[in-house]
């Protein structure tokens, strides 16, 4: 029994010794680790989410906002030192270089980047848009050749539709057998020495049968009945319709031919459906012949035709243009610019200065202190090489007209300007 107690006592002493040794080793390792971490903390700058107290660079005497790694610009440090991310020293960001008011770009760097500035201006510009138009015959000037009596085509002078005819040119010779009897009756009364009342009644009967006054005058002069009449063109133009042939019978009111003039033409302007609400009667139109840019024709929209074309999705507007020198012919394609009668004052910037991301439009503005910063704007219509700005800028401000993307890259490295393609769009 005594021997067992001795064995237990020895085992307890051995276990206590082992525990004391392990505790000593663990304490020594922890103390060494704490010492290393303290040394590393003293050598590495602390990272902060925001800028702390302003510092001064001993080399340049300039105020420092914070230090950062250019490769990780969003992480700011309040002390200089080595970057924990890359094998390089932290770089200072000076107060006169950046901040919420934009970035300062060195003049030499601006020249190397090819940065060019433009001024925001307000100008009176004509409200309008470009479109396509085609010329057509002016149907309001069309002249119809009709028969007032029953007869037969004795001779057809016109040969086919779309033939040009001069004013007064013969179209068709018409034989009218019903004119023979009243004329012979009138001549018999004259030869019989009847009184003036009977002669006047016979003359009135001939007029009622649509015998032309010229033919009646010829009857008085020659004393011979005439049964042929020639139908002529009342104006110069194009024979757009020819509905008869030689020997055909015609009836009263039948249209033999239609003549369209060329001295004035209709211009039918095809207006895109998206611009349908902008067009109004009275707007000025400047049309250029597609085959010759030097040929200009102007006019005012007379009327807007109802309905949208289901094929082209366009609205048609019609106006009259002068073609006295006959340079144009129906069916010609015209480039058209439609503008309002009165100019509208607009705020304009060069179109090349606008950066469009798809969901917003941005320009880079140069502030009065020379710093550059992006400004989100709302744009309107284009006016030549300029774009209308409806919100975000004021007259007289300067914007970057070239080199915007290079500036944005430089600014992003300095973590001053937001990414134009990142963030909330």
Secondary structure, 3 states (H helix, E strand, C coil): CHHHHHHHHHHHHHHHHHHHHHHHHHHHHHHHHHHHHHHHHHHCCCEECCCCCCEECCCCCCEEEEEEECCEEEEEECCCCECCCCCCECEEEECCCCCCCCECCCHHHHHHHCCEEEECEEEEEEEEEEEEEEEEECHHHCEEEECCCCEEEEEECCCCCCEEECCCCEEEEEECCCHHHHHHHHHHHHHCCCCHHHHHHHHHHHHHCCCCHHHHHHHHHHCCCCCEEEEECCCCEEEEEECCCCCCEECCCCEEEEEECCCEEEEEEEEEHHHCCCCCCCCEEEEEECCEEEEEEEEEEEEEEEEECCCCCEEEEEEEEECCCCCCCCCCEEEEEEEEEEEEEEEEEEHHHCEECCCCEEEEEECCCCCEEEEEEEEEEEECCEEEEEECCCCCCEEEEECHHHHHHHHHHCCCCCCCCCCCC
